[in-house]
Amino acid sequence: MKQVFGIDISRENVRRVRIANTDQHELDNAIQTVKQIRDLETTSKKIAIFIEKNNNVEDESVSETYYYLKYHLTKLGIPLQVLSHEKISVEKTLKWSTSNIGLALFSKLGGIPWVVKPSTTDCLILGIGSAHKTNDQGGIDRFFAYSVCLDSSGIYRKLEVLADDHSEESYLDALQRNLISLIKGPEFAHYTRCALHIPFKIKRSEITAIQTAISDIRDIDFKVIKINTKNKFFGYSEHNTRTPYESSLMEINRNEFLVWFEGLRMGEEILNERVSPPVHIEFLNSEGTSKDPVDTYLQDIINLTGTNWRGFNAKVKPISIYYSTIIAKYCKAFEAYPDFRKEMLSLNIPWFL
């Protein structure tokens, strides 16, 4: 940790908080102890590391304990990293996990492990995700949307909740209104371009409404890009493995493309694991969106698959969409807590990694 990330983790700067069992009272005491340590020692950043007995996702008590600690510590602004005792107690497993554990700790403490050279300069990328709460009949009781704010270099800026309402009409109005407010913020004032990455399709009228409101703020190039990781497409290459090279791109029409984020590597044409199918990318145009060439925006999407701070060599999907998927999972779990407030998610550190 000290050699790679410049963070010294040793006996001198680690405090142990014992948890005798996973009863709520015991967990609450541990959370308060962590808060007291944070409040008393303000000269350095703090992160909580919870070592659970195992990581069997089918064991409900494990996930309940994890989400309870994650929720309450996030509410206090304290990042949490969870480690499985059964994994870190095996030397071979720990050896292969150490790099990703270090990466997660470094990123959650506010570090920037790496960036990429952007193809589109001064471009703010907003990854829009949603986590709707459904009722017993399968209908939607609550509409919930948020934005992962990124730089085109892959730097995480913030997480902002854009809409939280019980009706779809009010939800869409709030989505547009808060998106405009976000772009007007002083921290994003220097951006001259904005790319909206969404996993779902929105109406042209909604895109136009957003662009019209943005143009009232300042002159900014605006693109809306639908990135669909679950689609009907597949493809083959002329290589004898019939597998395309990673970052291969195929144009379907002027606004639609297929991109293989995973695949063969040049000079290393050996397959050791299953390769994910292509991702369908569609530029949703309207009267208000920019008609600039899409090449640089496509390259930025490909670049964002290589800036995943959750693990080394993780290139399944661009982080604008991947991070949103993770956050949706947390939102669904956090909704179970009656005192959940959307504002607690808007931290300037990637607590969800």
C-alpha positions in Angstrom: 0.0 0.0 0.0 2.8 2.5 0.9 4.9 1.7 -2.2 2.0 1.7 -4.7 -0.5 4.1 -3.3 1.5 6.2 -0.8 -0.8 5.0 2.1 0.8 3.5 5.1 -1.4 0.9 6.8 0.4 -0.5 9.8 -0.3 -1.4 13.4 0.4 2.2 14.4 -2.5 3.7 12.5 -5.2 0.9 12.6 -7.7 0.8 15.4 -9.6 -2.4 16.1 -13.4 -2.3 16.9 -14.6 -5.6 18.1 -18.1 -6.9 17.1 -19.1 -9.8 19.3 -22.2 -10.6 17.2 -24.3 -9.1 14.4 -27.2 -8.0 16.6 -28.4 -4.4 15.9 -27.3 -3.1 19.3 -23.8 -4.5 18.8 -23.6 -3.0 15.3 -24.8 0.4 16.5 -22.2 0.4 19.2 -19.5 -0.3 16.6 -20.8 2.4 14.3 -20.7 5.0 17.1 -17.2 3.9 18.1 -16.0 4.5 14.5 -17.7 7.9 14.5 -16.0 8.9 17.7 -12.6 7.9 16.3 -13.3 9.9 13.2 -14.4 13.0 15.2 -11.5 12.9 17.6 -8.7 12.2 15.0 -9.4 14.9 12.3 -5.9 15.2 11.0 -6.2 12.2 8.7 -8.8 10.5 6.5 -10.6 7.5 7.9 -12.0 4.3 6.3 -13.8 1.4 8.1 -12.8 -2.1 7.1 -15.3 -4.8 8.1 -14.1 -8.4 8.1 -17.0 -10.6 7.8 -17.0 -14.3 8.5 -17.8 -15.3 4.9 -19.1 -13.8 1.7 -21.8 -16.3 0.9 -24.4 -14.1 -0.8 -27.1 -16.8 -0.2 -26.6 -16.3 3.6 -29.1 -13.4 4.3 -27.6 -12.6 7.6 -24.3 -11.7 5.9 -25.8 -9.3 3.4 -28.1 -7.7 6.0 -25.1 -7.0 8.3 -23.2 -5.6 5.3 -25.9 -3.3 4.1 -26.7 -2.1 7.7 -23.1 -1.1 8.2 -22.8 0.3 4.7 -25.9 2.4 5.1 -25.2 3.9 8.5 -21.5 4.6 7.8 -22.3 6.2 4.4 -24.9 8.4 6.2 -22.0 9.6 8.4 -19.8 10.1 5.4 -17.4 7.3 6.3 -16.4 4.9 3.5 -16.6 1.2 4.2 -14.5 -1.7 2.7 -15.7 -5.2 3.4 -13.3 -8.2 3.4 -14.2 -11.9 3.6 -12.3 -13.7 6.4 -12.4 -17.0 4.4 -10.7 -15.2 1.5 -8.0 -13.2 3.3 -7.1 -16.2 5.5 -5.9 -18.2 2.5 -2.5 -17.0 1.3 -3.0 -17.8 -2.3 -6.4 -16.1 -2.4 -5.1 -13.1 -0.5 -2.1 -12.8 -2.9 -4.5 -12.2 -5.9 -6.9 -10.0 -4.0 -4.4 -7.6 -2.4 -4.1 -5.3 -5.4 -7.8 -4.8 -5.8 -8.3 -4.3 -2.0 -5.6 -1.7 -2.1 -7.2 0.0 -5.1 -10.6 0.2 -3.4 -9.2 1.6 -0.2 -7.2 4.2 -2.1 -10.1 5.3 -4.2 -12.6 5.4 -1.3 -10.2 7.7 0.6 -10.3 10.2 -2.3 -7.3 9.1 -4.3 -7.1 9.1 -8.1 -5.4 5.8 -9.1 -5.3 6.6 -12.9 -6.9 8.6 -15.6 -7.1 8.3 -19.4 -6.3 10.8 -22.1 -9.7 12.2 -23.2 -10.7 12.3 -26.8 -13.3 15.0 -26.1 -11.7 17.8 -24.1 -13.7 19.7 -21.4 -16.5 17.1 -21.6 -18.7 16.4 -18.6 -20.0 12.8 -18.7 -23.2 12.1 -16.7 -24.1 8.5 -16.3 -27.8 8.3 -15.5 -29.1 5.4 -13.6 -32.5 4.5 -12.0 -33.7 2.4 -9.2 -37.5 2.2 -9.1 -39.3 0.8 -6.1 -42.1 -1.6 -7.1 -45.1 -2.8 -5.2 -46.5 -6.3 -4.7 -48.6 -6.0 -8.0 -45.5 -5.2 -10.0 -46.3 -1.5 -10.4 -43.9 1.3 -9.6 -44.5 3.1 -6.3 -41.5 5.4 -6.5 -39.4 6.7 -9.3 -35.7 7.3 -8.4 -32.9 8.6 -10.7 -29.3 9.8 -10.0 -26.3 10.8 -12.0 -22.7 9.7 -11.7 -20.7 12.7 -12.7 -17.4 12.0 -14.4 -14.8 13.7 -16.4 -14.0 12.4 -19.9 -10.6 11.4 -18.4 -12.4 9.0 -16.0 -12.1 11.1 -12.9 -15.1 10.7 -10.5 -16.6 14.1 -9.6 -19.7 13.4 -7.5 -23.0 11.4 -7.3 -26.1 13.5 -7.5 -29.7 12.4 -7.0 -31.8 13.9 -9.8 -35.3 12.8 -9.1 -37.3 11.0 -6.4 -41.0 11.1 -6.9 -44.2 8.9 -6.8 -45.5 9.8 -10.2 -43.8 9.4 -13.6 -44.7 12.9 -14.8 -43.4 14.6 -11.7 -40.3 12.4 -11.8 -39.4 13.4 -15.4 -40.0 17.1 -14.6 -37.7 16.8 -11.6 -35.1 14.9 -13.7 -34.9 17.7 -16.2 -35.0 20.5 -13.6 -32.2 19.0 -11.4 -30.1 18.0 -14.3 -30.0 21.7 -15.4 -29.2 22.7 -11.8 -26.3 20.3 -11.8 -24.8 21.6 -14.9 -25.2 25.2 -13.6 -23.1 24.3 -10.5 -19.8 26.2 -10.2 -17.7 22.9 -10.2 -18.9 22.2 -13.7 -18.9 25.7 -15.1 -15.7 25.2 -17.2 -17.1 22.3 -19.3 -18.0 23.2 -22.9 -19.4 19.7 -23.8 -21.8 17.4 -22.0 -22.5 13.7 -22.8 -25.5 12.0 -21.2 -24.9 8.2 -20.9 -28.2 6.4 -20.2 -29.1 2.7 -20.2 -32.7 3.4 -21.3 -34.3 5.3 -24.1 -36.0 8.7 -23.6 -38.3 10.7 -25.8 -37.1 13.3 -28.2 -39.3 15.9 -26.6 -37.5 15.2 -23.2 -34.1 15.5 -24.8 -35.1 18.8 -26.5 -36.5 20.1 -23.2 -33.2 19.4 -21.5 -31.1 20.9 -24.3 -33.3 24.1 -24.4 -32.9 24.6 -20.7 -29.1 24.0 -21.0 -28.8 26.6 -23.8 -30.3 29.2 -21.5 -27.4 28.7 -19.2 -24.5 28.8 -21.7 -23.4 27.5 -25.1 -22.6 23.8 -24.6 -22.4 20.9 -27.0 -24.9 18.2 -25.8 -25.1 14.5 -26.7 -27.5 11.9 -25.4 -26.1 8.4 -25.7 -28.0 5.2 -25.0 -25.6 2.4 -23.9 -27.3 -1.0 -23.9 -25.2 -3.9 -22.5 -28.1 -6.3 -22.8 -29.1 -6.5 -26.5 -29.9 -9.0 -29.3 -26.6 -8.6 -31.2 -23.6 -10.9 -31.4 -20.8 -11.1 -33.9 -17.8 -13.1 -35.2 -14.4 -12.1 -36.5 -12.2 -13.6 -39.2 -9.7 -14.8 -36.6 -9.6 -18.6 -36.2 -11.2 -18.2 -32.7 -14.0 -16.2 -34.4 -13.6 -13.7 -31.5 -13.3 -9.9 -32.3 -10.4 -7.9 -30.9 -11.2 -5.8 -27.9 -12.3 -2.2 -28.8 -13.6 -3.5 -32.2 -16.3 -1.2 -33.5 -19.0 -1.8 -36.1 -21.3 0.8 -37.6 -24.9 -0.2 -38.0 -26.1 3.1 -39.2 -25.2 6.8 -38.7 -26.3 6.8 -35.1 -25.9 3.2 -34.0 -22.8 1.2 -33.3 -21.7 -2.1 -31.8 -18.5 -2.1 -29.6 -16.7 -5.1 -28.2 -15.2 -3.9 -24.9 -13.7 -7.4 -24.3 -12.1 -9.7 -26.8 -8.7 -10.7 -28.2 -5.7 -8.6 -27.4 -3.3 -7.8 -30.2 -0.3 -10.1 -29.9 -2.0 -12.2 -27.3 -4.6 -14.1 -29.4 -5.4 -16.7 -26.7 -8.7 -17.0 -25.0 -8.7 -18.0 -21.3 -12.2 -17.0 -20.4 -15.6 -16.2 -21.9 -15.8 -12.9 -23.8 -18.8 -10.6 -23.3 -21.1 -9.9 -26.3 -21.0 -6.5 -27.9 -22.5 -3.4 -26.4 -25.1 -1.5 -28.5 -24.6 2.3 -28.5 -27.1 4.7 -30.0 -26.9 8.4 -30.3 -30.4 9.8 -29.5 -30.7 13.0 -31.7 -33.2 15.7 -31.4 -33.4 19.3 -32.7 -31.4 20.5 -29.7 -28.6 18.0 -29.6 -25.2 18.7 -31.2 -24.6 17.4 -34.7 -20.9 17.2 -34.2 -19.1 13.9 -35.3 -19.6 11.1 -32.9 -16.1 9.5 -33.2 -14.6 11.2 -30.2 -17.6 10.5 -28.0 -17.4 6.8 -29.0 -13.7 6.8 -28.2 -14.4 8.3 -24.7 -16.9 5.5 -24.1 -14.3 2.9 -25.0 -11.7 4.7 -22.8 -14.1 4.7 -19.8 -14.1 0.9 -19.7 -10.4 1.1 -18.8 -10.8 3.6 -15.9 -12.7 1.2 -13.6 -11.4 1.9 -10.1 -13.1 -1.2 -8.7 -10.5 -3.6 -10.1 -7.5 -3.9 -12.3 -8.1 -4.9 -15.9 -11.9 -4.7 -15.5 -13.4 -3.8 -18.9 -16.9 -5.2 -18.9 -18.7 -1.9 -19.5 -18.0 1.9 -19.3 -17.9 3.1 -15.7 -20.7 5.7 -16.4 -23.1 2.7 -16.7 -21.2 0.2 -14.5 -21.1 2.5 -11.5 -24.8 3.3 -12.0 -25.6 -0.4 -11.8 -23.8 -0.8 -8.5 -25.5 2.3 -7.0 -29.0 0.9 -8.1 -28.3 -2.2 -6.0 -27.4 -0.1 -3.0 -30.5 2.2 -3.4 -32.8 -0.8 -3.5 -31.3 -2.1 -0.2 -31.2 1.4 1.5 -34.9 1.9 0.7 -35.7 -0.6 3.5 -34.5 2.0 6.1 -37.2 4.4 7.1 -34.8 7.3 7.7 -33.2 7.0 4.2 -32.7 10.4 2.6 -31.4 10.8 -0.9 -29.0 13.6 0.1 -26.8 11.1 1.9 -25.7 9.6 -1.4 -24.2 12.8 -2.7 -20.6 12.4 -1.5 -17.5 13.5 -3.3 -15.9 10.1 -2.8 -16.8 6.9 -4.7 -18.3 5.2 -1.6 -20.0 2.6 -3.7 -16.9 0.9 -5.1 
